[in-house]
Amino acid sequence: MSRPRDVRAIALARLISEMGDEIALIALLFRVKSSGAAAISAIFALYALSRIVLSPFSGTIVDRYPSRRLITAVSLIQTATAVCLALSDGPLLFVLVFVLAVGASIIGPAWQSLVPTLVPAEDLSRTYAFIQAHRSMAIVLGAGLGGYLVEVFGSSVSLMIDAATFLVVAFFGATLVNERPRGLSRVSGRESIRGFRSILSTPVLLASIIMLAAFNMSAGVNEVLGIFLVTDVLDGSASHYGLIMSSLGASMVVSGYVLSRATIRRPDTQMLVLSALTSALGMLAYGLSPSVWFAMIAFAINGAGLTGLHAFATPLIVRHTSEDERGRVFAASSSVTTGGTLISTGIAGSVGQVLPIRTVISGAAIACAVCVALAGRSISRADRNTRSI
């Protein structure tokens, strides 16, 4: 299918931005690794906390201001912040990480909310899969390059590259052709929490987002403890860690391009549940991995499932959301699902010091599978009932 110009621009912008984020993340993880698991947990927790606390604010901004101006301005602020981060250390580093995360809490819903105005409803799953494929390519490029850059040049170079990617994203934002219709003429407390109210009053959204939050909890465990699994249990290096992340990204690239071209006749809800089970299987295999190479295969399976989660969950949100509140609903859903990450990153470091790392990672994957089994039927039934009204 032919992609509108702005869809291609969004896909490239997200590729470049998230490639820089992957490079920066690896740099930050290895910069604070000597301080222990608590410091690594803090990096991920700050990112999650910004989305949870600021989601009413960020979602309202997305629905209030024009896409071009908003994306450009926020990206320029992130550019300056990333430069400062490259030159900083100690407590200031965590403050700057939080500022970057605030920008991400606005940019994400802004991109997501723009897409439904560019393509018809029947093409949403394929379009989001197309964008997800580009985002996944960022993991391949960013994770592989990030591990190499840290080993050869150190973390500051990686963070400067991240700053340059934000500048490129600002250019893409400034050159967008289309805009979302303006939804909010003024900001109020009641309007700022409308996204949460919509989720709570829509059963299919509530069930889907709770399931996604469970997966974010498992992902948070992997993010905090994965670096120790690779380096301490599997005797790998920073480059091996990058390779494992690259295998995840490569799988997501392939899966994304397949889904972006395939015509799938099963309902989005069924495909969402199938994707969730696939992802849980991959995470379980990762926790039980006997070697770095097996871990790469496990994360490739996980990647295929995660691609489906993104491709089929997002159209579900769009279908059950009105245009004028879409930014707030996307921000609210991000807040709820990221809450899972905050909880897991907050406790993963401590639990990992008491229990074997394999046990914690595998247990989180099993919990995800149980959640899918419990939520899957409820999601399908709620969506089916909504369609019949």
C-alpha positions in Angstrom: 0.0 0.0 0.0 1.1 3.6 -0.7 2.1 5.5 2.5 1.2 9.2 2.9 4.2 11.5 3.0 3.7 12.4 6.7 3.4 8.7 7.7 6.8 8.1 6.1 8.2 11.2 7.9 6.8 10.0 11.2 8.3 6.5 10.7 11.8 8.0 9.9 11.6 10.5 12.8 10.8 7.8 15.3 13.5 5.6 13.9 16.1 8.3 14.3 14.9 9.5 17.7 14.6 6.0 19.2 18.0 5.0 17.8 19.5 7.9 19.7 17.5 6.9 22.8 18.9 3.3 22.6 22.5 4.6 22.3 21.9 6.9 25.2 20.3 4.3 27.4 23.2 1.9 27.1 25.6 4.7 27.9 23.6 5.7 31.0 23.3 2.1 32.2 27.0 1.5 32.0 27.8 4.9 33.5 25.8 4.1 36.6 26.4 0.3 36.7 29.2 0.6 39.3 26.6 2.1 41.7 24.6 -1.1 41.6 21.1 -2.2 40.6 19.4 0.6 42.5 21.0 3.3 40.3 19.9 1.4 37.2 16.4 1.1 38.7 16.4 4.9 39.2 17.1 5.5 35.5 14.0 3.5 34.4 11.9 4.7 37.3 12.4 8.3 36.5 11.3 7.7 32.9 8.2 5.9 34.1 7.4 8.5 36.8 7.4 11.3 34.3 4.7 9.6 32.3 2.6 8.7 35.3 2.6 12.0 37.1 2.5 14.3 34.0 0.1 12.4 31.8 -2.9 14.7 32.4 -0.6 17.7 31.6 1.1 16.1 28.6 -2.1 14.7 27.1 -3.8 18.1 27.4 -0.9 19.8 25.7 -1.1 17.3 22.8 -4.8 18.0 22.3 -4.3 21.8 22.7 -1.4 22.8 20.5 -0.7 22.2 16.7 1.4 19.1 16.0 4.2 20.9 14.0 4.9 23.6 16.6 4.6 21.2 19.5 6.9 18.4 18.2 9.5 21.0 17.0 9.6 22.9 20.2 9.8 19.9 22.5 12.5 18.2 20.3 14.7 21.4 20.5 14.4 21.4 24.3 15.4 17.7 24.4 18.4 18.6 22.2 19.7 21.1 24.7 19.0 18.7 27.6 20.9 15.8 26.0 23.9 18.0 25.5 23.9 18.9 29.2 23.5 15.2 30.1 26.6 14.3 28.1 28.6 16.8 30.2 27.0 15.9 33.6 27.5 13.3 36.3 26.3 12.6 39.8 22.8 13.7 41.0 22.4 16.2 38.1 22.4 13.3 35.7 19.2 11.9 37.1 17.5 15.4 37.0 18.4 15.7 33.3 17.1 12.2 32.6 13.8 13.2 34.1 13.6 16.3 31.9 14.2 14.2 28.8 11.5 11.8 29.9 9.1 14.7 30.3 9.7 15.6 26.6 9.1 11.9 25.6 5.8 11.9 27.5 4.6 14.6 25.2 6.2 13.5 21.9 4.9 9.9 22.1 1.1 10.8 22.3 1.6 13.6 19.7 2.9 11.2 17.1 0.3 8.5 17.9 -2.6 11.0 17.8 -1.6 12.3 14.4 -1.6 9.0 12.6 -5.4 8.4 12.6 -5.8 11.7 10.8 -3.6 10.5 8.0 -5.0 7.1 7.0 -8.4 5.4 6.9 -9.5 3.3 9.9 -9.0 0.0 8.0 -5.4 0.7 7.4 -4.5 1.7 11.0 -3.1 -1.7 12.1 -0.8 -1.9 9.0 0.2 1.7 9.4 1.1 1.3 13.1 3.0 -1.9 12.2 4.9 0.1 9.5 5.9 2.7 12.0 6.7 0.1 14.6 9.1 -1.6 12.1 11.0 1.6 11.8 11.1 2.0 15.6 12.3 -1.5 15.9 15.1 -0.9 13.4 16.2 1.8 15.9 16.8 -0.9 18.5 19.0 -2.9 16.0 21.1 0.1 15.0 21.1 1.9 18.4 21.7 -1.1 20.6 24.5 -2.6 18.5 26.2 0.8 18.0 25.6 1.8 21.5 27.5 -1.1 23.0 30.4 -0.5 20.7 30.5 3.3 21.3 30.5 2.8 25.1 33.4 0.3 24.9 35.5 2.4 22.5 34.7 6.0 23.1 32.8 6.2 26.4 29.4 7.4 27.4 29.7 11.1 26.6 30.1 10.5 22.9 26.9 8.4 22.9 24.9 11.1 24.7 26.1 13.7 22.2 24.8 11.5 19.3 21.5 11.3 21.1 21.4 15.1 21.2 21.9 15.2 17.4 19.0 12.9 16.8 16.6 15.2 18.7 17.7 18.0 16.4 16.8 15.8 13.4 13.4 15.0 14.8 12.8 18.8 15.3 13.4 19.2 11.5 10.9 16.4 10.7 8.3 18.0 13.0 8.7 21.4 11.4 8.2 20.0 7.9 5.0 18.1 8.6 2.3 18.8 6.0 -0.8 17.8 8.0 -2.2 18.8 11.4 -4.7 17.3 13.8 -7.9 19.3 14.2 -7.6 21.5 17.2 -9.6 19.8 20.1 -9.2 22.0 23.1 -9.8 25.7 23.2 -8.9 26.0 26.9 -7.4 23.9 29.6 -9.2 22.8 32.8 -8.8 20.3 35.5 -11.8 18.4 34.4 -10.6 18.2 30.8 -7.1 17.1 31.8 -8.3 13.9 33.4 -10.7 13.1 30.6 -8.4 10.4 29.2 -8.5 8.5 32.5 -12.3 8.8 32.7 -12.6 7.4 29.1 -10.4 4.4 29.9 -12.3 3.6 33.2 -15.7 3.8 31.4 -14.7 1.7 28.4 -14.3 -2.0 29.4 -12.2 -3.1 26.3 -9.8 -0.2 26.9 -9.5 -1.0 30.6 -8.9 -4.7 30.2 -6.4 -4.2 27.3 -4.4 -1.5 29.2 -4.3 -3.6 32.4 -2.8 -6.5 30.4 -0.3 -4.1 28.7 0.7 -2.8 32.2 1.5 -6.4 33.2 3.8 -6.7 30.2 5.5 -3.5 31.1 6.1 -4.8 34.6 7.9 -7.8 33.1 9.8 -5.6 30.7 10.9 -3.5 33.6 12.3 -6.5 35.3 14.3 -7.5 32.2 15.6 -3.9 31.8 16.9 -3.7 35.4 18.2 -7.3 35.7 19.0 -8.1 32.1 22.4 -6.4 32.2 23.3 -8.6 35.2 22.0 -11.7 33.6 24.2 -11.1 30.5 27.4 -10.0 32.2 27.3 -11.9 35.6 25.3 -15.1 34.8 26.1 -15.6 31.1 29.6 -14.1 31.3 28.9 -11.7 28.5 30.1 -8.1 27.8 28.6 -4.8 26.8 28.8 -5.8 23.2 26.9 -9.1 23.9 24.2 -7.1 25.7 24.0 -4.9 22.6 23.7 -8.0 20.4 20.8 -9.4 22.5 19.0 -6.0 22.2 19.7 -6.0 18.5 18.1 -9.5 18.1 15.0 -8.1 19.7 15.0 -5.2 17.3 15.7 -7.3 14.3 12.8 -9.6 15.1 10.5 -6.5 15.5 11.7 -5.1 12.2 10.8 -8.2 10.3 7.5 -8.7 12.1 6.6 -5.1 11.7 7.1 -5.2 7.9 5.2 -8.4 7.6 2.3 -7.1 9.5 2.4 -3.8 7.6 1.8 -5.7 4.3 -0.4 -8.5 5.4 -4.2 -8.6 5.3 -5.3 -10.2 8.6 -8.8 -11.3 8.8 -8.9 -12.2 12.5 -10.1 -9.5 14.9 -7.6 -7.1 16.5 -8.5 -8.5 19.9 -7.6 -12.1 19.0 -4.3 -11.0 17.4 -3.5 -8.9 20.5 -3.9 -11.9 22.8 -1.9 -14.2 20.5 0.9 -11.6 20.4 0.9 -11.3 24.2 1.3 -15.0 24.6 4.2 -15.1 22.1 5.9 -12.3 24.0 5.5 -14.0 27.3 7.0 -17.2 25.9 10.1 -15.3 24.6 10.6 -13.6 28.0 10.4 -17.0 29.8 13.0 -18.4 27.5 15.2 -15.4 28.1 15.1 -16.0 31.8 16.1 -19.6 31.3 18.8 -19.0 28.7 21.9 -21.1 29.1 24.0 -18.8 26.8 24.2 -15.4 25.2 23.2 -17.0 21.8 20.1 -18.7 23.3 19.2 -15.3 24.9 19.3 -13.7 21.4 16.8 -16.3 20.1 14.6 -15.8 23.1 14.5 -12.1 22.6 13.7 -12.6 18.9 10.6 -14.5 19.9 9.8 -11.8 22.4 10.2 -9.2 19.7 7.7 -10.8 17.4 5.1 -10.8 20.2 5.9 -7.2 21.1 5.4 -6.0 17.6 1.9 -7.5 17.6 1.1 -5.8 20.9 1.9 -2.4 19.4 0.3 -3.1 16.1 -3.1 -4.4 17.4 -3.4 -2.5 20.7 -3.1 1.0 19.3 -6.0 0.7 16.7 -8.1 -0.7 19.5 -7.5 2.5 21.5 -8.2 4.6 18.4 -11.5 2.8 17.6 -12.8 3.4 21.1 -11.7 7.0 21.4 -13.1 10.3 20.0 -10.7 12.5 18.0 -10.8 15.5 20.3 -9.6 13.5 23.3 -7.2 11.2 21.6 -4.0 12.8 23.0 -5.3 12.6 26.5 -6.3 9.0 26.1 -2.9 8.0 24.7 -1.2 9.9 27.5 -3.4 8.2 30.1 -2.9 4.8 28.7 0.8 5.4 28.6 0.6 6.5 32.3 -1.2 3.3 33.3 1.0 0.9 31.4 4.1 2.7 32.4 3.0 2.4 36.0 3.8 -1.3 35.6 7.4 -0.3 34.7 7.7 2.0 37.7 6.5 -0.7 40.1 8.8 -3.4 38.6 11.9 -1.2 38.4 11.3 0.0 41.9 11.4 -3.6 43.3 13.4 -5.5 40.7 16.8 -4.4 41.9 16.0 -5.3 45.5 14.4 -8.6 44.7 17.3 -9.4 42.3 19.7 -9.1 45.3 17.7 -11.7 47.3 16.5 -14.2 44.7 18.4 -15.7 41.7 18.2 -13.4 38.7 16.9 -16.2 36.5 14.1 -16.9 39.0 12.9 -13.2 39.0 13.0 -12.8 35.2 11.2 -16.2 34.6 8.6 -15.5 37.3 7.7 -12.2 35.7 7.2 -13.9 32.3 4.9 -16.5 33.9 2.9 -13.8 35.6 2.4 -12.2 32.2 1.1 -15.4 30.7 -1.3 -15.8 33.5 -2.5 -12.3 33.0 -3.2 -12.9 29.3 -5.2 -16.0 30.1 -7.3 -14.1 32.5 -7.8 -10.9 30.5 -8.0 -12.3 26.9 -11.6 -13.5 27.1 -12.7 -10.3 28.8 -11.0 -8.1 26.1 -12.6 -10.0 23.2 -16.1 -10.0 24.8 -15.9 -6.3 25.7 -14.8 -5.4 22.1 -17.5 -7.6 20.6 -20.2 -6.1 22.7 -19.1 -2.6 21.8 -19.1 -3.3 18.1 -22.7 -4.7 18.3 -24.1 -1.6 20.0 
